[in-house]
Each structure stands twice: as structure tokens, then as C-alpha cells.
Amino acid sequence: MGNRHNFDYYLACGTNQSCSIAPKAGSLLIGGAEGNKSGEDAATRWFLERAKHGKYLVLRVGGIGGQADWICRHYRDWIDSAAELSIDSRQAANNSEVVEYIFQADALFIAGGDQNDYQEYWQGTKTEDAINYLVNEKKVPIAGTSAGMAILGDYYYAPDHQGILSSEILNDPFHYNTQTIHRSDFIKIPYLQRVITDTHLDRINTRNPETRYGRLLGLLAKIIHEYNNQLTTRAIGLEEGAFVAIDEKGIARVFGNGTKIGQDAYFLQTNGAAPEQIEPGWPLIWNNLGQAVKVYRIPGDPEGSGHFDLNNWSKASGGQWEYWYTIGGKSGLRKQLL
């Protein structure tokens, strides 16, 4: 391990020898608080099987973490090696040694942190090019948790400060903290085109006094408005214990611990109508007779038995269709079953 030109590389176990078996494409979206439980284990095995005993690489900002060590402790037989690479400046993101580490990977895991740092340091660099090469040409599996999941969406929200609250964006979709929604200029993940992702939907603590379900609805409304009411825009939101595994054919499976709360994944799409009111300084109204956004909710389980087809956004199993809507500001997000 060592810091050279604002990057750290740490080989936790194994070697850097090449792997002769080609990896298998796929994406794993992680809700943000894995918890070392049965759902995490099943999703991790799904992901590592696609690496074909190759090289597992964690990308992050802010120094080496513990993800590679954890893989080495619990899944050593599934991989040739596990390493971490912290890329902490644009100079480092253009460094040839950094790029070569990425090129060699057979599975890529983007850690949590601050998606604004990922955008600031990596976007428009050789690191971005290398990640997109892995995903779309070498076709390695890619995973992201929390901020790492957020940047996998075609649209992604990278606030400069504390993220916006649900009540704030529903009260004013043009709140100053909504100016950092970005589109189609970073990582290109198959089946996530025109999709915004969000994590920690159910988290409530001192820094997060509200859940993020209303925030996800507000972000979707704002994107639709800013891109001339393109109703093909969609969203995927995860509670903290949910894992969405997307295979090479675009079929998503939802893993979780099989408990009653905190394991759900939500697939949001418009229902034929743009927001009725979306203006600076005014509450969002997106009602459409209580059917503004059509949502499929899948509770995760250790078997990944809930499925959603990202090719057509209509074929699904193991969950429940519902509608989300808001009739203005502090009334908040409302839901009803189909």
C-alpha cells in the first residue's frame, strides 16, 4: 500500500496474474447498509460468480477501506484476488498506473461515500473511460453501494452539500439543492438509460430526519420537467437492505433478508401525464387522479425470487404494483395500490 500522486492501491489477497476465463456482465445495485446478512451473502455470490475467479477491484475516494479485506475473509475461494484503489484527484484519475489497475479488473465494486467526489475527481478522465470500457467492452460485472450506486444511474444526484429532504423538494422542486442533477455524462450502465437511482430510502437518523421516498418522486418530476416532459424517464429506489441484481439480459432480481421491512426495491415509471404544477417557489402537484407514477415494489429475499424486466418495465413477479402521487407540498407523497 502507498499513496502516490493522490491514489492508494492495496492488494488484500491473491496475485495480479491474468485470468483466462472471461467474466460475465451484470450490475448489482446495493441500497447502502448491507448488514452482513443472508440477503447480502446471496447477492454477493451472484456477483462473484460472474467474476469467474478473476480479480475483484474496489474503487473509492478518501483512502483504503475494508471491502476487499471482507471479500478475502468470506469469499476467498470465489476470486483470484481482491484489491482496493482510492482515486483522490483528477491527476490520479488520469494516471496510467491507475488506469492499468482498472483495466485488469474482472469485477468492479464502487464503494459508498460522496457521489459529488466521484463526479469531481473521475468524470471526464481516463478513469471514467476505463470504467466504461470494463462495463461495455470487457463486460465485467459492476456493483455500487450508496454513493457508488447513485452514480450508476444515467441520471444521478450529486449534491454539493447535505442532500435535499423529501419535504423540501415536494414543497419546491426548484430548491437550490436540486441544481446538481446530472445526466448521461458519466458511467454508462446497460439497462439504466434514462433512469435515476437513489438509495437509503428508509433511513431515518439525526442527519436524515425524513425518508427519501418523496425525494425520489421529486427528483423524477424535476428531470421530466427539465427534459421537455420526456415521460420515458424512470427511477429505481432501494431501501437499505435491498440488492438489485441485473443480469446481461436486463432481468432484475431483488435480494434481501426476507424480513418485513427495509428490504424493498421500487421501480418507478410515469403513467402518461407530466406534473400538473412544477414551478419555482411552488409545491409540486403530480396527481393524475391519484395515478401519477406507476411503481412496482419488490420485497427482497435470500433467494432473489422477485423479478422485474428492465427491457419493457411491465413484466414483473414477486411484488405489488402501486401508484405514487402528490397533491402539493406538505401533503407529501401519497400511495395507493392498483
For each residue, the residues with C-beta under 8 A, 3 or more apart:
1: 8 9 10 64
2: 8 9
3: 6 7 8
4: 7 97
5: 89 91 92 95
6: 3 87 88 89 91 92
7: 3 4 85 86 87 88 89 92 95 97 98
8: 1 2 3 63 64 84 85 86 88
9: 1 2 83 84 85 86 97 98 101
10: 1 64 68 83 84 85
11: 14 16 81 82 83
12: 68 69 71 72 81 82 83 84
13: 68 72 76 81 82
14: 11 55 72 79 80 81 82
15: 80 81
16: 11 55 81 104
17: 80
18: 104
19: 23 52 53 54 55 80 106
20:
21: 52 53 54
22: 52 139
23: 19 50 51 52 54 106 107 138 139 140 141
24: 49 50 52 139 141 248
25: 50 135 139 140 141 190 247 248
26: 46 47 50 141 142 245 246 247 248
27: 141 142 143 152 189 190 191 192 245 246
28: 43 46 47 141 142 143 144 243 244 245 246
29: 143 144 149 152 197 236 238 243 244 245 246
30: 34 43 143 144 145 146 148 149 199 238 242 243
31: 145 146 149 199 200 201 238 239 240 241 242 243 265
32: 112 145 146 149 199 200 203 238 240
33: 200 203 240 241
34: 30 37 40 145 241 243
35: 39 40 240 241 257
36: 40
37: 34 40 41 241 257
38: 41 42 257 258 302
39: 35 42 43 241 242 243 255 256 257 258 263 300 301 302
40: 34 35 36 37 43 44 243 255 257
41: 37 38 44 45 302
42: 38 39 45 46 243 255 302 303 304
43: 28 30 39 40 46 47 243 245 255 304
44: 40 41 47 48 71 74 75
45: 41 42 48 49 75 78
46: 26 28 42 43 49 50 245 253 255 304
47: 26 28 43 44 50 51 107 141 143 245
48: 44 45 51 56 71 75 78 79 107
49: 24 45 46 52 78
50: 23 24 25 26 46 47 107 140 141
51: 23 47 48 54 55 56 78 79 106 107 140 141
52: 19 21 22 23 24 49 106
53: 19 21 78 79 80
54: 19 21 23 51 79 80 105 106 107 140
55: 14 16 19 51 79 80 81 82 83 104 105 106 107
56: 48 51 68 71 79 81 82 83 105 106 107 109
57: 82 83 84 85 101 102 104 105 107 108 109
58: 65 67 68 82 83 84 85 109 110 111
59: 84 85 86 87 102 108 109 110 111 131 148
60: 63 64 65 67 84 85 86 87 110 111 113 148
61: 86 87 88 113 114 117 118 121
62: 86 88 113 117
63: 8 60 86 88
64: 1 8 10 60 84 86
65: 58 60 68 84 111
66: 69 70
67: 58 60 70 71 84 109 111
68: 10 12 13 56 58 65 71 72 82 83 84
69: 12 66 72 73 82
70: 66 67 73 74
71: 12 44 48 56 67 68 74 75 76 79 82
72: 12 13 14 68 69 75 76 82
73: 69 70 76
74: 44 70 71
75: 44 45 48 71 72 78 79
76: 13 71 72 73 79
77:
78: 45 48 49 51 53 75
79: 14 48 51 53 54 55 56 71 75 76 82 107
80: 14 15 17 19 53 54 55 106
81: 11 12 13 14 15 16 55 56
82: 11 12 13 14 55 56 57 58 68 69 71 72 79
83: 9 10 11 12 55 56 57 58 68 101
84: 8 9 10 12 57 58 59 60 64 65 67 68
85: 7 8 9 10 57 58 59 60 98 101 102
86: 7 8 9 59 60 61 62 63 64
87: 6 7 59 60 61 92 93 98 121 122 127
88: 6 7 8 61 62 63 92 121
89: 5 6 7 92 93 121
90: 93 94 120 121 122 125
91: 5 6 94 95
92: 5 6 7 87 88 89 95 98 121
93: 87 89 90 98 121 122 125 126 127 128
94: 90 91 98 99 125 126 127
95: 5 7 91 92 98 99 126
96: 99 100 126
97: 4 7 9 100 101
98: 7 9 85 87 92 93 94 95 101 102 126 127
99: 94 95 96 102 103 126 127 129 130
100: 96 97 103 104
101: 9 57 83 85 97 98 104 105
102: 57 59 85 98 99 105 108 127 130 131 134
103: 99 100 130 133 134 138
104: 16 18 55 57 100 101
105: 54 55 56 57 101 102 108 134 140
106: 19 23 51 52 54 55 56 80 140
107: 23 47 48 50 51 54 55 56 57 79 140 141 142 143
108: 57 59 102 105 131 134 135 140 141 142 143
109: 56 57 58 59 67 142 143 144 145 148
110: 58 59 60 118 142 143 144 145 147 148 149 151 152
111: 58 59 60 65 67 145 146 147 148
112: 32 145 146 147 148
113: 60 61 62 117 118 146 147 148
114: 61 117 118 147
115: 118 119 147 148 150 151 156 157 158
116: 119 120 158 159 160 180
117: 61 62 113 114 120 121 147
118: 61 110 113 114 115 121 122 123 147 148 151 158
119: 115 116 122 123 151 156 158 182 186
120: 90 116 117 123
121: 61 87 88 89 90 92 93 117 118 125 127
122: 87 90 93 118 119 125 127 128 131 186
123: 118 119 120 128 185 186
124: 128 185
125: 90 93 94 121 122 128 129
126: 93 94 95 96 98 99 129 130
127: 87 93 94 98 99 102 121 122 130 131
128: 93 122 123 124 125 131 132 186 187
129: 99 125 126 132 133
130: 99 102 103 126 127 133 134
131: 59 102 108 122 127 128 134 135 142 187
132: 128 129 135 136 187 188
133: 103 129 130 136 137 138
134: 102 103 105 108 130 131 137 138 139 140 142
135: 25 108 131 132 138 139 140 142 187 188 189 190
136: 132 133 139 188 190
137: 133 134
138: 23 103 133 134 135
139: 22 23 24 25 134 135 136 248
140: 23 25 50 51 54 105 106 107 108 134 135
141: 23 24 25 26 27 28 47 50 51 107 108
142: 26 27 28 107 108 109 110 131 134 135 152 189
143: 27 28 29 30 47 107 108 109 110 148
144: 28 29 30 109 110 147 148 149 150 151 152
145: 30 31 32 34 109 110 111 112 148 149 199
146: 30 31 32 111 112 113 149 150 199 200
147: 110 111 112 113 114 115 117 118 144 150 151 199
148: 30 59 60 109 110 111 112 113 115 118 143 144 145 151 152
149: 29 30 31 32 110 144 145 146 152 153 197 199 238
150: 115 144 146 147 153 156 157 158 197 198 199
151: 110 115 118 119 144 147 148 156 158 186 187
152: 27 29 110 142 144 148 149 156 187 189 192 197
153: 149 150 156 189 192 195 196 197 236
154: 183 184 188 189 192 193 194 195 196
155: 181 182 183 184 194 195 196 219 223 233
156: 115 119 150 151 152 153 181 182 183 186 196 197
157: 115 150 163 180 181 182 196 198 219
158: 115 116 118 119 150 151 180 182
159: 116 162 163 164 177 180
160: 116 177 180
161: 177
162: 159 177 207
163: 157 159 177 215
164: 159 168 169 175 177 178 215 218
165: 168 169 209 210 215
166: 169 170 210 211 212 213 214 215 218 332 333
167: 170 171 210 214 329 330 332
168: 164 165 171 172 175 177
169: 164 165 166 172 173 175 178 214 215 218 219 222 284
170: 166 167 173 214 217 218 283 284 326 329 330 332 333
171: 167 168 175 283 284 329 330
172: 168 169 175 280 281 282 283 284
173: 169 170 178 218 221 222 225 275 278 284
174: 178 222 279 280 281
175: 164 168 169 171 172 178
176: 179
177: 159 160 161 162 163 164 168 180
178: 164 169 173 174 175 181 218 219 222
179: 176
180: 116 157 158 159 160 177
181: 155 156 157 178 196 219 222 223 226
182: 119 155 156 157 158 185 186
183: 154 155 156 223 227
184: 154 155
185: 123 124 182
186: 119 122 123 128 151 156 182
187: 128 131 132 135 151 152
188: 132 135 136 154
189: 27 135 142 152 153 154 192
190: 25 27 135 136 246 248 250
191: 27 195 246 250 252 310 311
192: 27 152 153 154 189 195 197 236 246 310
193: 154
194: 154 155 230 232 233 234
195: 153 154 155 191 192 233 234 235 236
196: 153 154 155 156 157 181 216 219 220 223 233 234 235 236
197: 29 149 150 152 153 156 192 235 236 237 238
198: 150 157 201 212 215 216 219 235 236 237 238
199: 30 31 32 145 146 147 149 150 237 238 240
200: 31 32 33 146 203 208 212 239 240
201: 31 198 211 212 213 216 237 238 239 240 264 266
202: 211 212 239 240 261 262 264
203: 32 33 200 208 211 212 240
204: 208 209 210 211
205: 208 209
206: 209
207: 162
208: 200 203 204 205 212
209: 165 204 205 206
210: 165 166 167 204 214 215
211: 166 201 202 203 204 214
212: 166 198 200 201 202 203 208 215 216 237
213: 166 201 216 217 237 266 324 333
214: 166 167 169 170 210 211 217 218 326 332 333
215: 163 164 165 166 169 198 210 212 218 219
216: 196 198 201 212 213 219 220 235 237 266 268
217: 170 213 214 220 221 268 286 293 324 326 333
218: 164 166 169 170 173 178 214 215 221 222 284
219: 155 157 169 178 181 196 198 215 216 222 223 235
220: 196 216 217 223 224 233 234 235 268 270 293
221: 173 217 218 224 225 275 278 284 286
222: 169 173 174 178 181 218 219 225 226 278
223: 155 181 183 196 219 220 226 227 233
224: 220 221 227 229 230 231 233 270 274 275
225: 173 221 222 229 274 275 278
226: 181 222 223
227: 183 223 224 230 233
228:
229: 224 225 274
230: 194 224 227 233
231: 224 270 272 273 274
232: 194 270
233: 155 194 195 196 220 223 224 227 230 270
234: 194 195 196 220 267 268 269 270 313
235: 195 196 197 198 216 219 220 266 267 268 269
236: 29 153 192 195 196 197 198 244 265 266 267 268
237: 197 198 199 201 212 213 216 265 266 268
238: 29 30 31 32 149 197 198 199 201 242 243 244 264 265 266
239: 31 200 201 202 242 261 262 263 264 265
240: 31 32 33 35 199 200 201 202 203 262
241: 31 33 34 35 37 39 256 257 259 262 263 300
242: 30 31 39 238 239 254 255 256 262 263 264 265 300
243: 28 29 30 31 34 39 40 42 43 238 254 255 256 300
244: 28 29 236 238 252 253 254 255 265
245: 26 27 28 29 43 46 47 252 253 254 255 304
246: 26 27 28 29 190 191 192 250 251 252 310
247: 25 26 250 251 252 253
248: 24 25 26 139 190
249: 311
250: 190 191 246 247 309 310 311
251: 246 247 307 308 309 310
252: 191 244 245 246 247 265 267 307 308 309 310
253: 46 244 245 247 304 305 306 307
254: 242 243 244 245 263 264 265 298 299 300 301 304 306 307 308 318 319
255: 39 40 42 43 46 242 243 244 245 300 301 302 303 304
256: 39 241 242 243 259 262 263 264 299 300 301 302
257: 35 37 38 39 40 241 263 300 301 302
258: 38 39 263 299 300 301 302
259: 241 256 262 263
260: 299
261: 202 239
262: 202 239 240 241 242 256 259
263: 39 239 241 242 254 256 257 258 259 299 300 301
264: 201 202 238 239 242 254 256 297 298 299 300
265: 31 236 237 238 239 242 244 252 254 297 298 300 306 308
266: 201 213 216 235 236 237 238 295 296 297
267: 234 235 236 252 295 296 297 298 308 313 316
268: 216 217 220 234 235 236 237 293 294 295 324
269: 234 235 293 294 295 313
270: 220 224 231 232 233 234 273 274 292 293 294
271: 288 291 292 293 294 323
272: 231 288
273: 231 270 276 288 292
274: 224 225 229 231 270 278 286
275: 173 221 224 225 278 284 285 286 292
276: 273 285 286 287 288
277: 282 283 284 285 286 328
278: 173 221 222 225 274 275 282 284 285 286
279: 174 282
280: 172 174
281: 172 174
282: 172 277 278 279
283: 170 171 172 277 326 328 329 330
284: 169 170 171 172 173 218 221 275 277 278 326 328 329
285: 275 276 277 278 326 327 328
286: 217 221 274 275 276 277 278 292 293 325 326
287: 276 290 292 325 326 327
288: 271 272 273 276 291 292 325
289:
290: 287 323 325 334 336
291: 271 288 294 323 325
292: 270 271 273 275 286 287 288 323 324 325 326
293: 217 220 268 269 270 271 286 323 324 325
294: 268 269 270 271 291 321 322 323 338
295: 266 267 268 269 321 322 323 324 335
296: 266 267 308 316 319 320 321 322
297: 264 265 266 267 319 320 321 322
298: 254 264 265 267 306 307 308 316 318 319
299: 254 256 258 260 263 264 306 318 319
300: 39 241 242 243 254 255 256 257 258 263 264 265 304 306
301: 39 254 255 256 257 258 263 304 305 306
302: 38 39 41 42 255 256 257 258
303: 42 255
304: 42 43 46 245 253 254 255 300 301
305: 253 301 318
306: 253 254 265 298 299 300 301 316 317 318 319
307: 251 252 253 254 298 316 317 318
308: 251 252 254 265 267 296 298 313 315 316 319
309: 250 251 252 312 313 314 315 316
310: 191 192 246 250 251 252 313
311: 191 249 250
312: 309 315
313: 234 267 269 308 309 310
314: 309
315: 308 309 312
316: 267 296 298 306 307 308 309 319 321
317: 306 307
318: 254 298 299 305 306 307
319: 254 296 297 298 299 306 308 316
320: 296 297 337 338
321: 294 295 296 297 316 337 338
322: 294 295 296 297 335 336 337 338
323: 271 290 291 292 293 294 295 335 336 337 338
324: 213 217 268 292 293 295 333 334 335
325: 286 287 288 290 291 292 293 333 334
326: 170 214 217 283 284 285 286 287 292 329 331 332 333 334
327: 285 287 331 334
328: 277 283 284 285 331
329: 167 170 171 283 284 326
330: 167 170 171 283
331: 326 327 328 334
332: 166 167 170 214 326
333: 166 170 213 214 217 324 325 326
334: 290 324 325 326 327 331
335: 295 322 323 324
336: 290 322 323
337: 320 321 322 323
338: 294 320 321 322 323
